[in-house]
Amino acid sequence: MADLNDIITSRVRIKVLELFFSNVKEMYHVRGIVRAVKEEINSVRRELKRFEKAGVLKSEERGNRLYYSVRSDYEYFGDLISIVAKSTGLGKEINENLKKIGKVSFIMFSGRFVRRRSRKKDDDVDILIVGDVVLPELAAIIRKEESKRGKEINYTVMSRDELLFRKKRRDPFLQSVLSGSRVMIFGDEEDLVS
């Protein structure tokens, strides 16, 4: 499976990117980042300065600490979120276990789920999975992530035929899912939406 190691050679840079883009709402101070990525402080500082200069991160002084956070106006913000969502956490777990999960056509995470924002309504879907899915395998993977996050993940599974049927009928549920922001974990976004 492809991951950030394929395009970025610095181990520390990858770890820092994964930390920030796994939870884009968080602000981290240098020592907290060092503990989270388990790397040398000077290496972490060097990468933080590089990311701040490039416009990926911004810094803010609070008391005697310097905090860093992601700049949502960075031109590749969405791309980095997508890459990190596929190569870490639940996205990575699902991609590594695709054969166990079944014959999957599409896996889509909602933008709110990837950015760790709360759902607007209880019936909003965090994850849409289309294909012939082995539900116990998928449920085990999702339960593991739910215990890590400490909250329920709302997911919907449907066959490809059901997806096509709902699209033809302009099903309100499916329309609301497909009209929101999304990150494709598996499959082609154009095929899912059209």
C-alpha positions in Angstrom: 0.0 0.0 0.0 1.2 3.5 -0.8 1.9 6.0 1.9 3.8 9.2 2.6 7.1 7.4 2.6 6.8 7.0 -1.2 7.0 10.8 -1.8 8.6 12.3 1.4 12.0 11.0 2.5 12.2 12.6 5.9 10.8 10.4 8.7 10.4 13.3 11.0 8.6 15.4 8.4 6.1 12.5 7.7 5.4 12.1 11.4 4.8 15.8 11.9 2.5 16.0 8.9 0.6 13.0 10.1 0.2 14.4 13.6 -1.2 17.8 12.3 -3.3 16.5 9.5 -4.8 13.7 11.5 -6.5 16.2 13.8 -6.5 19.6 12.0 -8.3 21.4 14.9 -5.5 20.8 17.4 -2.8 23.2 18.4 0.5 21.6 19.6 3.4 23.0 21.5 6.9 21.9 20.6 7.5 19.5 23.5 4.0 18.0 22.9 4.9 17.3 19.3 8.2 15.8 20.3 6.4 13.4 22.7 3.8 12.5 20.1 6.2 11.8 17.2 9.0 10.3 19.5 11.8 12.2 17.7 14.6 14.5 18.7 13.6 18.1 19.6 16.0 19.7 17.1 14.7 17.6 14.2 11.1 18.5 15.1 12.0 22.2 15.4 13.7 22.2 12.0 10.6 20.6 10.4 8.2 23.0 12.2 10.2 26.0 10.9 10.2 24.5 7.4 6.4 24.0 7.5 5.8 27.5 8.9 8.0 29.1 6.2 6.1 27.1 3.5 2.7 28.2 4.9 1.6 24.8 6.0 1.6 25.7 9.7 1.2 28.8 11.7 2.6 29.6 15.1 1.2 31.5 18.1 2.7 32.4 21.4 0.7 31.7 24.5 2.4 32.5 27.7 5.9 31.2 27.4 5.1 28.5 24.9 5.0 28.5 21.1 2.0 26.6 19.7 1.6 25.4 16.1 -1.5 24.6 14.1 -2.5 23.9 10.5 -3.3 26.7 8.2 -6.5 25.9 6.5 -5.8 28.4 3.8 -2.7 26.5 2.6 -3.2 25.7 -1.0 -2.6 21.9 -0.6 -4.6 21.7 2.7 -7.3 19.4 1.2 -4.8 17.2 -0.6 -2.7 16.7 2.5 -5.8 15.8 4.6 -6.8 13.3 1.9 -3.3 11.7 1.8 -3.1 11.5 5.6 -6.7 10.1 5.9 -5.7 7.3 3.5 -2.4 6.5 5.0 -3.1 6.7 8.8 -5.7 5.6 11.3 -8.9 4.1 10.1 -8.2 4.8 6.4 -4.9 2.8 6.6 -6.6 0.0 8.6 -9.4 -0.3 6.0 -7.0 -0.2 3.0 -4.8 -2.9 4.6 -7.8 -5.1 5.2 -9.7 -4.6 1.9 -9.6 -8.3 1.0 -11.0 -9.3 4.3 -13.7 -6.7 4.1 -15.0 -8.0 0.8 -15.3 -6.7 -2.8 -15.5 -3.0 -2.2 -16.2 -0.4 -4.9 -16.1 2.8 -2.9 -15.1 4.0 0.6 -15.8 7.6 1.3 -15.2 9.5 4.6 -17.2 12.7 5.2 -15.1 15.8 5.4 -16.5 16.4 8.9 -15.3 13.0 10.0 -11.8 13.5 8.6 -11.5 16.9 10.2 -12.9 15.5 13.5 -15.8 17.9 13.6 -19.1 16.7 15.2 -21.9 15.6 13.0 -24.7 18.2 12.4 -27.4 15.7 12.9 -27.4 12.2 14.4 -28.4 10.7 11.0 -25.4 12.2 9.2 -23.0 9.6 7.9 -19.3 9.6 8.7 -18.4 6.7 6.3 -20.1 5.4 3.1 -19.0 2.0 1.9 -20.3 0.5 -1.4 -19.8 -3.1 -2.4 -20.2 -6.6 -1.3 -19.0 -6.2 2.3 -18.3 -8.8 5.0 -20.0 -6.9 7.8 -18.4 -8.6 10.8 -14.9 -7.8 9.5 -15.8 -4.2 8.8 -17.6 -3.8 12.2 -14.5 -5.1 14.0 -12.3 -2.5 12.3 -14.8 0.3 13.0 -15.2 -0.7 16.7 -11.4 -0.5 17.2 -11.4 3.0 15.8 -14.4 4.0 17.9 -12.6 2.9 21.1 -9.5 5.0 20.1 -11.7 8.1 19.3 -14.0 7.5 22.3 -17.1 8.2 20.1 -19.5 6.3 17.8 -18.8 6.2 14.1 -21.9 6.3 11.9 -21.4 4.3 8.8 -23.6 3.0 6.0 -23.0 0.0 3.8 -24.8 -0.6 0.5 -24.4 -2.7 -2.6 -23.5 -1.2 -5.9 -27.0 -2.1 -7.2 -28.5 -0.3 -4.2 -26.3 2.8 -4.9 -27.4 2.9 -8.5 -31.1 2.4 -7.5 -30.9 5.2 -5.0 -29.2 7.5 -7.5 -31.9 6.9 -10.1 -34.6 7.6 -7.5 -32.7 10.7 -6.3 -32.9 9.3 -2.7 -32.7 12.2 -0.2 -30.4 10.4 2.1 -27.9 9.5 -0.6 -28.1 13.0 -2.1 -27.3 14.6 1.3 -24.3 12.2 1.7 -22.9 12.9 -1.8 -23.5 16.6 -1.6 -21.3 17.1 1.4 -17.5 17.4 1.5 -15.7 14.0 1.3 -12.4 12.2 1.1 -12.2 9.1 -1.0 -10.4 6.4 0.7 -11.0 3.8 -2.0 -12.5 4.1 -5.5 -13.0 6.9 -7.9 -14.9 9.9 -6.7 -16.3 10.7 -10.2 -17.7 7.2 -10.5 -19.3 7.4 -7.1 -21.0 10.8 -7.6 -22.0 10.5 -11.3 
